[in-house]
């Protein structure tokens, strides 16, 4: 650095600081030192007992790459210099024959990245130092074992000799010795193993294993740098959109050992319980052991609380360190530690992963403890973590204890777990369900005819269809767990049997399914109920104070609406009236209406529907108590309410043949009736029903339906209002593409609403808005806004049309492949495609509000419950998002985070941080401890 | 006007000039005087012998409406003043007992408008003036007849007594007299008729017929004003988007009579032949007659050329007037004239309507004559008029002579007329057609299996399907006349019979159809061949000099391509490779490829296809001789190449039942094969195929197809190039929605193309572009442009997706109703929806060219041949339009007109003038002459 004033081309490289002792860095230097290095530095700075070491910077890696695979000049000099300091601190010498200093070499990028070289332990061992280690530890077997591991790791990651080759050598020795465990291989035998390892290296590389510790170190550093550019890392970064220019750091740290006797040990711990969030040290340790012993699974680790009994002082020290780290990092920490001959060393620390329940509890309690503020608490929970809390879950303890394994796996179609007795028909499901029996409805696939049974089932299982199949959509709508498209299940509906993996289940047998991960289990597994606890409630309350987006719900019946209001919904953003039509008692009337040949019959059917629809709306208004209720006029094509065409065609073909042979009069009558129905269905068939006669087009061609619905809405509203309950209906016109469509229907709705309100002498505001789901509507928003009291983005259809993709057809046919092959960055039906659909939305909001200042805009597509989409909606300046009841808390949290993170109505969309992967049970995590 | 300096509120009304003598106005005053009034004024100004008169302005009408149905103050004073001048000029007095002046009163808005009050003749007659007229003409019967007509017309339009009431009175008299014709009713009897008419008026109105000529005039003027606001006019204006604020003028003109003896006469004439365009007076006249005599059809009018023999002086005078008017108006004029006692009067003139052929010839000859310049000639022909010229037409003369009437009418699906023998199967059509027999292929509806027969038919007739049915699309593609959806036709394909209107046609019977108007005729009607004459060629040449848009064609085979090149196409803008797949000899190979279970079988099928595709492309390149050939990679979903699902389902259902009963081994095998096929088709079914697995998605999922096609294209190109013929292939990727789709396929195409070119050692430019037909592609044009050598707007699909409308499903279900009810201003599949789709296109062009300056942009949807859409494309700054071969001349003309009329790349779209309605044969037009 001193030479900086006179440096020339290339001088920078030479003069640059490539190596930082731990005590030279800190937490803020993640980019330069990597995550691991920065945390080690921070702990050093905190004077925690971290084994001494240093970090080679990411810049050195970048320079290595730039130089085409050459270590920057001066680097190894700086390494030597740093090593001298480490030697001083540890009071051992690297490469010394007496009590030698050994080191670990680990990669450590700024973002954690699988596929990179991981760890080399015990580096520095050779024929001489090995003896020194044996002497110093007074444990030759330990020394040979350490050497064996070192040769293998070095051979594997530096010399590119497959680990299995080494393992084979070891197992041959064990075979020869007639032992099963590594620990049973004695000192002498272990020495032979080492010799064979070295022979293997010689054979494979043509050169001997490097004996010079410095050479070892240099080669290990290069290996880490190379692994930054290996195929796997490159692919991973490309997929995760991590820049190739970041580089990785290398951490070189003095080795300490937990297996030097009964006053040594090793373990891993969290400063709070990562499963429940409880504020207590949580973890496991083993005395006289090292990480691999735990992996071998021979000995069972002890809970960390046992350490207190073993050594109160050590426990206190460790606990104090944990508390200190929490205060320092203001979060729950995950620590790896080693006790070497009674002395505690912290090898590594990082922010700990946690379950959703734990995340919520920790966040709230840390606010109470003054560790973080409320905004930080809101940021601490990822919206996706809430989902677990809101549905029944399989009890992980019970599953572990009993060693339960899933029978088969289908598509996770509606979250939550369910246990029940198998039934094969909707009727059985309804009958038993109403009688209080928990049932799982199992079907090839479901149809509108099954809805009454689905409603009474605890869970739904189908062999066909995906996340958008009828079963999935209805199940999500009703919050019923569902596994769909479980194709390896053979369902024999006639015989009332399921065959799977050679097992047979009959009607009435118990079955458990988990709609969150698509797994199916035979028998009963205990469930954990939803945890909408106090912590959850408090966090939600803070979210509500912060967020600017209103959160509504998509609900078609009082049950869902009630659930959503409990979850904090501020209104209904989408009530799909057709779902009311599909119910068992209504479907026949709907069909009557559709098939009526005479106008009076059609009217009679409409009148019947009007009265049931009015009841539906009354219930909704009662539940919502004055919150807005956005009711969408009938949307789907009418043929959706009729039997399926292929089914009818088959029936008629069969009946015709039978009739030709048998000529029965009754048969003839059935044939005639079926034929008539077939012709009706045939005449209504559409080649692309999504783009056919539906939505507002239906209302324009069959005004009777919208008239009926409007009357039902406002009569219901008046009736409820007169009971003293405030009401706030909003009528929403679907599928508008041209302003004139809306203009005509709006006028008609207002006319009829005024009539109804007039009759009932009520005072209810009439609001008529429109879905923005046809691209043209967005493109002509300035015109449409003039006829709309509000816009509600129907991003499902908007995405389908703007992308030209029919979700039902595409998901399996190419969309999945597109996402896998990264042709699309994400499935646009899961998260709003901001570049395309988002652009159209921005266009519509901007121009809509230019034409009608203050125009209320919301979203009611499935995206309304997806965090990244919610962030976009916030940035876009929408007034509300609407989502299914179980997504309401998710949306409240996501909206709050968006409000904290991004500007509103600004220029480009802010990206939400990526979700943290789910924490695994502590049990399996402990295996990684060294 | 003098009082203008001191006028106050309301003064303007009083001081305003409401009435213009003919000589006070001119041609430029259409808004104020209406079309008729302005032309009468202009003729007066030219000193032509126009009966004197005056025009009451449209402003008077507006004021009348504003005042709630009161004539503006001062208006009648001005009328009286003007009448005095007319009296002076005609040397007769209005209301005088001796030789009274009678007038006609006619409405005349700036735009012609049906539903408005038309004409009252002979106004001014009453008990006294009647006698004066009888005296002056020395013809009492003439006077009574004139009076009878006046009472009826006045009664009808002013007093609102239905015309039929009057006609009934007259026919009762004729019955009484035992005569058939009006002319047989003598003077005395006619007097009685008049009396009975007056009695009818008294009875109906409760008041007598107004005797005062001034009262009559005032009432007539008011009636014209009222008719501006009647229901019919109002509706008409709303539909035609004519402002209600324009008002109508009233023309009051002195009566002259053509039925005062053999030196009198009346007629109508065009300054050139409106059917052929030949430069000679063309028209008809009758001596001693008035318009109504021609209507009665008793006497046959003489051709205008006969007038020369009758009176050379009159003919010369008339001819001179005609020539003068042409010079003055610089266009072919349509004149109404009357000869009163040897004196020629011109009653009315207007620009004459004409056929397409006449329009072209006149335009070109007028340039030669120096009457107009070339740009004006281009403007004179409406693109829609060209269509007639390019297809065989039914000979109107022959149809008239033989009194041919259409049997039934279907949907005009592909223009042109055809005569042939009926066949009921594609195989028959192919067999007979190839043997040189002209055949009409008659089918319920057609399918891909029929294409080989359709190709050999002179015309195609189907009972089902509309303008976008398979039959229609294929027929238009091949330029074969087609009438589709002729539902009143009962086709019995088994019995090989057609039943229509009680008639039966068998296979082999002659039939004639006109695909331009959808009419079907039994028997043979002579055809007129296309008239691509010298005038046409010259006009097209001028267009080519002016236009800035390149015109390409959509052609899938050499035949079409050749036709299009003859019509002036500058390249192929869209070659749909799937049409090649549908041909009889290829379909089985395509099916083989799709259904192949093993990869080697699929490859074998692909190889077979590659060789036939290569042949196709060679032919195209040969024909195009270096003009660009844009080849679209396979687009439709693969299931389109397989048999229909319902058909297979029926087959399998029947076979199953049969097999259950019969258990035949052969039957079992057939069943198994069909079932396998059914399952294949079933697995490929899509609920919305338009938005499913097609276009680039196919290429990504089944790369073998695009590889095969690319190889075929570039091998063909090399082969042709080596023969010394220049080639210019462009590969177009359909249905791109995300840039990554294009990126991958483009790279693959380039790779294979380079391979093929390298093998053949050729030098051919590789260009890969994309359709812009998915809304998202337009919205992300800046990204997509980076991977595209060109954009081609596929406005069919772009419209379908942006509107969310499946054309096939919508046309009958609601789109037609939408257009009729004016919910949409026009069918967006016929003319580009500028507000919506156009906006998206502008977006794409602008951003595409920002990303890639000079990006070539074209359009290849059906809109590419529609004049208003072409004007929009010009304004948008596209490089080319592409349309079906027969639309190429239309596009050349429309592009030239757009270049003359509108700026390029500017702000808003220029609207083309509305097409003139087609001229009717002169025969029927003459009936309107008075």
Interface residues (C-beta under 8 A of the other chain):
Chain A: X645 X646 X649 X650 X653 X654 X657 X658 X686 X687 X688 X689 X690 X691 X692 X693 X697 X700 X701 X735 X737 X738 X740 X741 X744 X773 X774 X775 X776 X779 X780 X783 X797 X800 X801 X802 X803 X804 X805 X806 X808 X809 X810 X813 X814 X817 X818 X821 X822 X823 X824 X833 X835 X836 X837 X839 X840
Chain B: X645 X646 X649 X650 X653 X654 X657 X658 X686 X687 X688 X689 X690 X691 X692 X693 X697 X700 X701 X735 X737 X738 X740 X741 X744 X773 X774 X775 X776 X779 X780 X783 X797 X800 X801 X802 X803 X804 X805 X806 X808 X809 X810 X813 X814 X817 X818 X822 X823 X824 X833 X835 X836 X837 X839 X840
